[in-house]
Amino acid sequence: MTDQAVDTSGPARSPGTEEPSGATPSELLGRQRELKSLQEDIERAGLDTIAGRKAPRARVLLVAGRPGSGRSTLAAAFAHTLAGTSPAAGSAGPLPWAAPGRGTGDYPDGVLRVCLTDPGGARVPAVRTAREILGLLSLASPPGADADELTGMVREALAVRRLVLVLDDAVDAEQVDPLLPDGPGVLVLATATGPLTGVTDVRPCTIGGLDTGSAVRLLARVVGQVRITVDPLTAETLVEECGGLPAALLLVAGWIAARPTASVADATAHLRRTPEDTDQPVDARPLARALRMAHDSLLETPARILRLLALAPAGLADAHTASALAGCSVSAARRTLDDFVALGLLRKDGAAEPLYEVPGCLAPLLRALLEERDRPAETGLARARMLERTVRLLHSCRAVTEPEGSPARRTLAGLPRALRFAGPEEAALWLRVRLPSLVAAARMAVADGELDTLARRLIAALVRALAAHWGTEAAAPELYGLHGLVLDVAERRGLARERAAALLNLADLDAGTGRTRAALARYRAALDAGREAKDLYATGRAMESVGGAHAELGDYPRASDWYGRALAQRLAQGDREGEARLYGRLGAVHAYAGRYGEALRNWRAAASGHRRLGDLPSQARALSEAARVQEYAGRPHDSLRTCREAVDLARQAEDVRLQAALELRLADTLDRLGDPAAASLHRATAQRLLGEGGAAEKTCETNGVPVES
């Protein structure tokens, strides 16, 4: 149905238009009663207050309405009114109509907003919601933490703040209840389709379509007052056809505004000729019909781009996403996306390289259109193109951090200009802003099941980019989820080598956050996978890590057993560096267990291994630990002689900090031998080496664990 096609080569303007088509209304129309009801709900006494008890949890307000009714817009307006903030202030995300900031109202810590439903309609897991809230509060979340731990951190963080927490598009009470903090400092404002049965002391503020007068004024804002004034009755009829839904009205208004010669009567007739989607619920049909009318009025290429935006990860797209999906140039895709904004089909931020958002109420309708009009093979090809483009952008994002003249930078120079970043700062900003959609793209690729090779490449590229720009420690929460996705693909495809690598990475992150027993279980599973794949590196690393986990748990006999197994494999492979490291680990656990003879032999073997490798600093550290063991064993004179040998090696290596640390250890040994004068000379030497004795003393303390291990 294309009786009047739009080429979307540039946004049209109708005569007398006060605001651009698709513009967000500067004030909320027709919702004064609902705003008053929400305000009164805050002021009314809660059940606990009536019963004479202090309110144990945050107050919860609910805006209930069907998609397209403007429930999110109402929640945003009310939240920012309470907080005394502007929706554009404090922006930290791609489309942050609600973001933390300093407010001037009753909630000076501003507004936080998270969406509890994915664009595809799936509920967002509590782990992701909690991590998003902690991220908005600039708080780190431990990688691999479960939902209970993360929601507990959210409640604890919110308990000391005064802000409005908007939980948009909640599915049920189970999504809301775990996030409610104790105390009255936070107001929780949820939006949902129906009541949230299970959340105590909450009354829904139910909204439907706009009243006729407000809906007509909304049309006039977009299309201009003149076209409304000449035919007011038809405008009212158009409102009835749209069910008063603001989202449907804005789509029809965008259709009118793009056609300077079209009247309201033309739009009404066109809308009536557009067939209803009987597969949709009755209350969703006006919006579905308005979208179909806007879609069918586009030319073939823009219409296809619009449908393919249903594939945009997390409902977010940029010019590269649209270009890859449709197979067109980046500049043409950007123009088309801007025209969709003018038609009320998308929202965008104000960045130089903007990010576009598919409204949540339109995402499932676009997906239905995509399934109706496009063949699965074409859809799969478009998704593959998008993921391939994302991989190339991530490679570029990482390569820009490499030194000039490196192979990665030479490869980067050969890429098209549109795929290159001006510098590391621009790439880091792109990565930060695009991260939600990048992670969503990885999840989507894994869930697809037919694009596992692309999924693995995408995840690998994202991991490298995060490590390059953030560092592995700062990126650990994101990396944990990505390694989990790799594990899903490896288990589905029976890829033992990849399964071993993913399990090792996950176990390392578990160990780094103190979940040693969970790490131990994963290291054992990685060992089994490595043996299945006949991967000597994975099996050796897994055995060494199993030993480390047992050592952390204080089970030194098992730790030494596993270190011994790993050492036997390194000896068979001729891996001298690995041998020296494992001798050191064995020396440490034997010392902890009080087996000083075994510990000394292993530290001596470690020192010999480092000597053969020509690594003087590591040799000095190993001898230093051997001296410590000799002291524990009651052989102070031997300890003094070994420590002096270590100092000489550090001096030869010209490692000033290590030499100073060893001088201090030597001084401590001399003190215990009853020679304070010599000890004082060695402390003075350490102070001269570093200029400050405190820094050297901090370096000296290794607690029996060598630096190189």
Secondary structure, DSSP 8 states (H G I E B T S, - for coil): --TT-B--SS----TT-SS-TT---SS--S-HHHHHHHHHHHHS--HHHHTT----S-EEEEEE--TTSSHHHHHHHHHHHHHT--TTTT--SSS-SS-B---SSS-TTBEEEEESB-TTS-B--HHHHHHHHHHHTT----TT--HHHHHHHHHHHHTT---EEEEEEE-SHHHHGGG--SSSS-EEEEEESS--TTSTT--EEE--S--HHHHHHHHHHHH-HHHHHT-HHHHHHHHHHTTT-HHHHHHHHHHHHT-TT--HHHHHHHHHHS---TTS-GGGHHHHHHHHHHHHTB-HHHHHHHHHGGGSGGGEE-HHHHHHHHT--HHHHHHHHHHHHHTTS-EE--SSS--EE--TTTHHHHHHHHHHHS-HHHHHHHHHHHHHHHHHHHHHHHHTTS-TTSHHHHHHHTS-GGG--SSHHHHHHHHHHHHHHHHHHHHHHHHHSS-HHHHHHHHHHHHHHHHHHH-TTTTHHHHHHHHHHHHHHHHHHT-HHHHHHHHHHHHHHHHHTT-HHHHHHHHHHHHHHHHHHT-HHHHHHHHHHHHHHHHHTT-HHHHHHHHHHHHHHHHHHT-HHHHHHHHHHHHHHHHHTT-HHHHHHHHHHHHHHHHHHT-HHHHHHHHHHHHHHHHHTT-HHHHHHHHHHHHHHHHHHT-HHHHHHHHHHHHHHHHHTT-HHHHHHHHHHHHHHHS-HHHHHHHH--TT--TT-
